[in-house]
Amino acid sequence: MYCTYATPRGHALVAARIWAPPEQLDDPERRNTLGIPDDVEFQTKPQLAKDIVADMVADQTLPGWFAGDEVYGRSRELRDYIEAQSAGYVLRAGCDFRVEMTPGTRERVDALVTTHLTGRKQRKRWEIRSVPGSKGARAYAWAWLGTASRNHHVLIRKHLVSGEMAYHYCYVPPGRPVTLTTLVRVACLRWPIEETLCATRRSVVFPTQLGGTRKEVPGSEWLTRRRKVEGDKSMPGNQRSCPGAWGGALGDPRDMAKAGLLEA
């Protein structure tokens, strides 16, 4: 998994950890083939992300905000650790993620649209924001809701055509002003990590269908060739970050995993 530091002027990889599934670590022959040291023990992806954040704290390079995929958003341990460092986050959450909207009452985030954002008055809470993407700017409807905790919010994105929803769990450190625009910009910090990995030059061994030779090529070219071999068209391509926000984007994009970039 990787961490990218993103600013309005650009972004770059600042940390990486290799995640290995338990079945690989339990297989000595596989360990030897992959070159995994004997002292490496299994860690979940959120635990690896926590190690990266801890390194940033030690190096005094901690960003003000973190963004990440659902695998990180559902980790209470990681969220608590980031909060303890007085940093904010906007992390993706699954539709079954539960939040305490009123003391003692927990609700699924996908139910919040019906209970809090439906109706003539509630519809006014949706705001349109333009979000950069691989095919140019795209507009979405966004809404945010406060929770029983003064510093936690739920950010919801709705596709204007399909109505598809995406949910984010947010933490804003005490004393830091925040607006809907700020949270939207932080949510967009997940995208530079894909662009950074695609632009990174890597030395790879092409599959036999491509000649089986070692050659350094741009990551985007390598992914294109890999997709031609395996028929994988799921990679969304280069996506640009929203301006005006900076922070760390935690992620091991599933698209990169599909392309086999880690083992390469």
C-alpha positions, 0 to 999 in steps of 0.5 A: 500500500502507498501514501501520496502527499498531495498539494495544489501544485503537485503530488508525490509518493512519500511512503510505501509498505508491502502487504502480503496475505497470510497464505504467502507468509505461511508458505516458506517456499513462497516467502523465499520466491518473493524475497520476504524476510523471515522476521516479517509478520502479517499486518492488515492494511490499516495497520500498515497505514498506521505505521506510515502515519507514525513515521510522519509523526516522528519525522514531523511531516504530518499533513493536515488531512488524510483521505483513504479508501473504505478499507481504511475508513472502517478501521477504528484503530487507524481513525483513532490514531489519526485523531490523536495526532490532531489531523483531520480525515475524510475516509470512504465508508461502506453503505452499512457503516454506522454512525451515532447521529444522536446520543445512543442511536446509531444509524447506517449511512445509507439510511441517512439520505432518507431520514435527513436529506429527503423532502422539500426542505432537506433537498436544499442541503445538497450542493453541486460541486465540480470534481476533476476526473480522468475525462475532465471535470464532473459535477456531483451533488454533495451533502454533509451531516453533523453527528452526535460528536461535534467533530465528526461528520458524514459526507455524501456524494450523489451522481447527478444522473444515476443517483449512485451514492458514495459515503465518507466519514470525516473528522475535523480537529477542534478549532479548525474551521471547515466547509463543505468545499473543504471536505469535498477537496479532501475527499478528492485527495484519494485520486492523485495516488492512482495518477502518481503510480501510473506516472512512476517509471518502473523496471518490469519484466514483461509477460512472455506475450510481450517478449519477456524482456526487462525494460524501464517504461512509464507506469502508464505504458506498462499498465496499458500493455498489461491490460492488453494481455489480461483484458483488464479495462478497469483502471480508471486512468489518470485523475487529477486532484482538487486544488486548494487542499493538501494531505496524505492519500492512503491507498492500495488501489484495487485497480493497481492490484488487478494490474499486478503492480505490487509483485512487479 
